[in-house]
Amino acid sequence: MAEGKAGRLGKLLEMPKDSVLNLPRISLFGNLQCCVENHQGILHYNAEQIGLQAGNYRIYIDGQELVITSLSAEAIYVEGRIGQVRYEI
């Protein structure tokens, strides 16, 4: 897989690829909380699904009783009963 200049630079500087390439980082805390870093905004939001834009990706968090508990330019935190996290290109 070709990494390009940014990927090679990150490797040389030993920086995480998500930081250098502006990729989304998804962290799950069991099935109760999800954090998505490097997002570009909310596509849609209801208690069963939250859609996010993250670069070339669309990230979908599916579940029940979903609530956005924190939102900043850097990260979004979602709580509830998370059933699935998926992304589309």
SULRA-V590599 format. One record per residue. N is the residue number from 1. SS is DSSP state (H for helix, E for strand, C for the rest). PSI is psi in whole degrees, -180 to 180 (none if undefined). OMEGA is omega in whole degrees, -180 to 180 (none if undefined). Layout:
n: (N;N)
ss: (SS;SS)
psi: (PSI;PSI)
omega: (OMEGA;OMEGA)
//
This chain:
n: (1;2;3;4;5;6;7;8;9;10;11;12;13;14;15;16;17;18;19;20;21;22;23;24;25;26;27;28;29;30;31;32;33;34;35;36;37;38;39;40;41;42;43;44;45;46;47;48;49;50;51;52;53;54;55;56;57;58;59;60;61;62;63;64;65;66;67;68;69;70;71;72;73;74;75;76;77;78;79;80;81;82;83;84;85;86;87;88;89)
ss: (C;C;C;H;H;H;H;H;H;H;H;H;H;C;C;C;H;H;H;H;H;C;C;C;E;E;E;E;E;C;C;C;E;E;E;E;E;C;C;C;E;E;E;E;E;C;C;C;E;E;E;E;E;E;C;C;E;E;E;E;E;E;E;E;E;E;E;E;E;E;E;C;C;C;E;E;E;E;E;E;E;E;E;E;E;E;E;E;C)
psi: (129;125;-22;-180;-43;-40;-42;-39;-44;-39;-42;-39;-1;42;150;141;-35;-33;-44;-42;2;43;152;147;125;126;131;139;87;-141;21;-24;144;137;129;118;157;41;162;12;170;128;-46;162;122;-178;-14;-20;140;126;134;146;134;88;-127;1;153;127;132;128;116;145;-152;145;39;136;135;115;-20;137;126;178;-24;-34;156;135;132;134;156;-160;98;124;-30;143;127;161;155;148;none)
omega: (-180;-178;-178;-177;-179;180;179;178;178;179;179;-178;-179;177;177;-178;-178;179;-176;-175;-179;178;177;175;-178;177;177;177;-172;175;-175;-177;178;175;176;177;-180;177;178;175;-178;175;175;-173;168;-173;-179;-179;173;178;-178;170;179;-177;178;-175;166;-178;-180;176;-179;178;180;178;-179;-180;173;-177;179;-180;175;178;-177;-172;173;177;180;176;-179;176;-175;180;-175;171;-179;178;177;178;none)
//
